[in-house]
Amino acid sequence: MGLAERRKALGYSQEKLAELLGVDRTTVGRWERGEISPHPCQRPALASALDVRLQEVETLLPPPQVVERGPGRPKPSDHPSAGDPDEMIRREILRILTVSGALAALPLDEAEALADGVQWGNPADFARMNGHLWQVYQRARTKGTVYPVVRDQLQTLQEALSGTRAGTSLPLLHAAADLFQLAGEVAFDSNRYANAAASYALAASVSKEAGAYDLWACALVRHAYVDVSEQRYREAVEVLRAAERVAVRGDNALTTRYWVASVQAEALAGMGDLAGCEEALARAEEVQHLGEDSSNGGWLRFDGTRLAEERGARYVRLGRFDLAEEALSRALGQHTLAFGHSYRRRGAVLADLALIGVRHRDPDQVLIHAREALRLAHASSSGYIIRRLRGLCEEFGPLVRDRRMAELGAEITALRAP
């Protein structure tokens, strides 16, 4: 029996199963055709919806589909639903990259001919608008609310780039690379890894074209986050090595290289490398020697204030729960105000503390922290917190015999990603 047969046997349509899992109907169809596979964070909910064990999900999935493509023949995923805002953003990003790359390659007279009669955009205005959007994104409870504005800004940038002479478009490319990273962040928070990775890759490409090394390195760091979230730690380490080389060429007064080190610590922890993780964390903590203006609050937000919670998260991944609990409790107690409006940060700390409770076989500790994280997930619709809580469910084991834990697991499974 395959995935489609199991779905039909339970009386579910593709739409109904998609609704239960918080994904698009087309995603379920692509799973059933073998075009893509469910992400690890989606499989527990899929197993629950299909009433099978987690290990049985793999047997229901068809083998990956190999698509023969000749020149000009698109992949199946190249025809997104016109109503999907995530795909609309990606199309705008691709269009801007095409325009900017073509303009950079054109001789001056041809570029001037293209720009004739088109009003020039003001790069300073784009920079200010992007900075405002990052602040809105950071403070928004539901990150998806930023989608429409990002889409409009991308359209405006496209028009400005189309009317820019060759050799004078660098400030606009800088603004575009900035905006691509924000589009990727919104997609990442919605668990749309493919779109997030596409946005970050384009941000890196345009940053390179603009000679903006810190922007370039930050785009690579965000791309590595996608690999870390899918537990592809070796791939993440490779991307971060590239980010490290790029960051060295950037501004010494910015925190870029220290953010690279912090995420390197996370990837190395995933590989079980305690010594490497500690070394990377030590490099990241050197950020404390920089001044207050070392982070711009937009595409570069790392300022060292979250090092305690990040150290705790690394120790959780390494299985050093004694060290992790001390660091996370300190972060939760000392940095409550520092969390500000970031439900995502607080939810991640709470999920890690709940996981430590699972390891200690202490259902009371799990319930205290997980229920608060669950409240934040409901309040923010954060796909990131939902993903962390679903990962927590996979670890319940014998604790699920406790009625309260079973109820908690059911509530988490019922959570819908935005």
N, C-alpha and C positions, 0 to 999 in steps of 0.2 A: 504494500500500500504506500502510495506517495503522499506528498503534502496536500495536493488538490483533493485526492480521494478521501483523506482523513477529514479535511475541512467539510466536504460535502456530506460525509457520514454523520457529522455532528449537526448538520443542517445550517451551516454558516455559508453566506455568500462571501465573495471577496470583500465587499464593502463592510459587512458586519465584522469579519475577522480584522480588517484594517482598523475599524473603529475601536475594537477591544484593545488593540496593540498601540493605538495612537500613531499609526503610519498612514501613508496614502494608499488607496486601493491599487494603484499601479505597482507599488512596491511588492504587495502580496503576489500579484501576477508575475512579476519578474522573479520572485523566489520560486514560484511553481514551475516556471520555464527554465530555471537554472541559469538565468542571466546574471544574477547576483545571489549572495548568501546573506542570511540575517547576521547582523553584528553580534558579537558575544553578549553584549548588554541586552539585546532583544530576545535572546533565546529562552531565558527563564520564563518570560511572559508568554512567549509562543508555546512553550511546553505546557504551561498552565491552561492556556486557552484551548489547546488541543487535547488536554487531559492525558498527557503522556509524560514519562520521565524525561528529564533534561537530556540524558544520554540517547534517548530514542529520536530526538529531533533530527540528528544527523542522518539517521537511516531513512527519514521521510523526505529529505531533500534530494532533488535530482542532481546528477553529476553536472559540474559547470559546463555551460554551453560554449562551444567554440564557434565563433562567427567568422565565416570567410568574408573578407572584405577586399575589394579591389579599389583602384584609385577612384576617389570621389564617392565611394559607398560608405555611408555613415554607420556608426555603431547604433544598436537599438536605443541606447540612452541619449542619442543626439537629437531626439524628437520629444522634448519635454512637454508636459501638459501646459497649455498656454495660461491656465489659471493659477499655476504654482508660483507664488511670489519669489521663492528661493531660486527657481529656474529663471525667472524674469531678471533677477539681479545678475545671475551668471551670464545671461545673454548680453546684458549691458556691459559687464566687465569685458567679455570677449570682444565686443564691438569697440570699446575704448582702446583696448590693447592693439587691435588691428589698425585703428586710425593713428594712434601715437607711433607705432612702429613704422607705418608707411610714411608719415610726415618726417620722421627722423632720417629716412633713407632718401627722400626726394631732394633733387637739386633745389637751390634757393628760388630760382625763377618759377619752377613748377609749383612749389609750395605757396608762393605768393599768388599764383593764379588760382589755386584752390581757395586761398583765404580771401580773395577779392570779394568785397561786398558783405563779408561776414563780420559781425561785431566781435571784437576781442573780449575775452573773459579776463577778469582781474585775478591773478593768482593769490593775492593777499586775501581777497574775499573768500576764495575756496579754502584757504588755510584756516581762516577764522571759523567758517562754517563747519569744517571737519572737526576742529577742536570742540565746538559746541556739541556736535553729534556724539563725540566720545563721552562727553559729560552726561548727556542724556542717556546714552547706553549704560554707563556705569551706574546711574541712579535709578534706571527703570526697573520696576519689579519684574515685568514681563518683557524680555529682551526683544521679542518679535515685534513690539510696537514701533521699533526703529525702522523696520523694513521699508515702509512707504517713503520716508524721508531719504533714506539711503538711495533708493531707486531714483528718486527725483534728482538727487545730487549727482548721481552717475550720468543721468541724461544731460544735465547741464554741463558737466565736465566734457562729455563727448562733443557737444556743440562747440565748446570753447577750443578743444583740441583740434577740431576740424577747421577752425579758422586761425590757427597759429602757424606762423612762418617757421621753417626749419631753422634749428639752431637757437630758437627763442622759447621753446616749449618746456624747458627743464623745470621751471617752477610748477607748471601744470602737471607734468609727469610726477613730480614729488607729491602733489595733492592727490593725484589718482592712486599712487601706490599706498598712500595713507588710507584712502577710502576703501581700497580693496581689502586691506587688513580688517577694517571694521565690518565689511560685508562678510568676511570669513568668520569673524567672531560671532556674529548673529547666527550664521548657519551652524557653527560648532555648538552653540548653546542649544540649538534645536535638534542636536544629534544627527545632522545632515553632513556626515563626514566627507562625502565625495565633493559636495559643493564647497565646504570649508577648505579642503585641500586645493581645489581649483582656484579659489580666491587667493589663497596664500601663495600659490605658485605664480600667479599673475602679478601679485604684489612684488614678489622677489624679482621677476623679470623686468618690471617697469622701474623698480628701484635701482637695479643694475644699470639700466639704460640712462637713468638720471644721475648716476654716480653718487647715490645717497646710501652710503655704506651702513649707517645705523638702521635706516629703514629696511634695507636689504636683509641685514642680520636678524632683525625682529620678525620679518616675514618668514625666514627659515625656522626660527624658534617656534613660531605658531604652527608651522607645518609639522614640526617634530611632535607637537602636542597631539596631533591627529594619530600619529604612529603610536605614541605612548598610550592613548586611550584605547587603541585596538591591540595593545600588548605586543606591538612589534618593536621591541626595545632596541634590537641591534640596528634596525633601519633608522630609528630615532637618533641613536648615537652617531651614525654616519652623517645625518643631516646637521646635527649639532656641531660636529667637527668642522663642517663647511661654514656654519654660522660663526664659529669661533675665529676662523681665519678671516672672515669678512669683518667682524667686529673690531679686530685689531687695527684695521685701516680706518676705523671711524673716529669719533670725537672722544678723547680721553675724559672729558668732563661729563659725559653721559654714562648712564648705568647699563648700557647695552651688554657689554662683556660679562657683567656680573649676573645679568638675567640668563645669559647663555649658560653660565656655570650652574645656576640654580636648577635649570631644566636638565642639564647633564646629570646632576645628582639624582634626579627622578628616574631618568632612563637607566642609569647604572644601578640604582636600587632595584629596578625591575629585573635586571640581569643577575641580581644577587651579589653584586660587587660592593661590599661594605666599605673596603678601603678606598676604592675609587669614588664612592658616594661621599665619604667624609672629606676627601681631598677637594672635590667639587664644591661642597658646602662651604669649606673654608675659603675658597676663592670667592664665592658669592657673598660671604659676609664682609669682604673688603669694601663692599658698597658703602658701608657706614662711614668711610673716610671722605666720601664726596659731600658736596654742599647740597643745599635745599633745591637748587635749580637743575639737578641732574636728571630729573624725570619730567616729561612734558605733560603727563596726565592723559595723553591720547594713545598713540600707537606705542609709546614707551611708558608704561605705568609702573614698572618695577622700581621700588625705592627702598627695599629692605625691611619694610614694616611687617611683612608677612613671613619673615624667615623662620620664626618659631613654629608657626603652623606647617610650613613647608618641611622643616626638619622632622617634625613629628610624622608627617605623611610619608616621608622617605623611610623612616624607621618602621612604620607599619608595613610597608611593602617588603622590607627586609625581614620581617618577622621578629624584630626586636621590640616587643610590646612594652617592656619595662621602660625603655628609653622613650618610646613613642608616647606613652600615656603622660609622662611628666611634661614633655614638650607641648603636647596638645592641650593639656589642662592649663598650662601656663598661658598659652596663646588665647584660650577661651576666656580666661579670667582677666588677663592684663590688656587684651586688645579688643574688648567688646566694643568700645567706642571707635577703635580704628577700623572695625568692620564697616562702620557707617551704614550705607544702604546696600551693602553687598551681601544679599541673602546667599549667593553662591559660595562665597568664602566661608561664611559661618556654617552653612549646610555641609560643606566638605569636611570641616573639622568635626562636626557632630557625627557624620557618617563614619569617620575613622575611629572616634571614641566608641561608637556602637560596635564596630568590628572588633575592637579590643575586648569588649564585653563578650562577644561571641567566642573569642579565643579563650577567655577565662571561664566560659560556660556559666556566665552570670546574666540570666535573662533580665533582671531588674536594671542593670547597667545598659543593656541593649535597648530596653524599652524607653528609658529616660531620654537617651540621646537620639534614638531613631524617631521617636514620636515628635520631638522638636524639629528634627530635619524634615519630617513629613509635613509638618505645619508650614515650614518655609517653602517646601515644594509646591504646596497648594497655593500659597500666597503669591509666589513668583512665576509659576509654570515653568521653572527652569529645567530644561532638559538635562543639564549637567547634574543637578541634585537628584533628579529622577534616576539617571544612569547610575549614580553612586549608590542609591538605595536599592536598586535592583541587583547590583553586584553584591550588596550586603546580604540580600535574600539567599543568594547561592551558597552562602557560608553557614546558614542556620544549622544544618545537620540535625543532630538529635534534639536540639533546643525546640524544634518545631512541634514536638510532642506537648509542649506547654501551650495551653489554649490561647494565652495572651500573645504568644509568639506567632501562632498560626493566624490569628486575627490580624496582627501587624503585617505578616507576609501577604495576606489577601488584600489589605489596603494598599500596600506598595505595588502589588501586581496590577491593581485597578488604576494606578496613576497613568495619566495620558500625557505623553510628551507633546509640546506645542507643535 
